[in-house]
């Protein structure tokens, strides 16, 4: 009887452990209009992979948008934006770090700075 009782308590303990806290994760979409090629994507992804808590990074060059899934207990959106800026690219309201931008290959710089990226397309006015 004692063995049966101990086995039941052990099973309950393992079951409770399997329902342990799930770390809260969030997904953020960040405007990154100057990430337009594979080299840019690789550079940003390298910077974001260094941050503890970043689970995945998806960069859409056509939309000029970076989607980051992260554990909110370990990092926050501001730290992620700062990492993107430190890699040399604008991230929402945070401008690119000047020194990092200067070190970008010419192909990854803005058109107005003599870079290889074309000017971003202006969105069509609403209703047209």
Protein Blocks (a to p, Z undefined) as FASTA:
>chain_A
ZZmmmmmmmmmmmmmmmmgccddddddddddfklcbfklmmmmmmmmmmpghiabdcddf
knopacddddfklmcfklmmmmmmmnopaehjbccdfklmmmpcfklpcfklopabdcdd
ddddehZZ
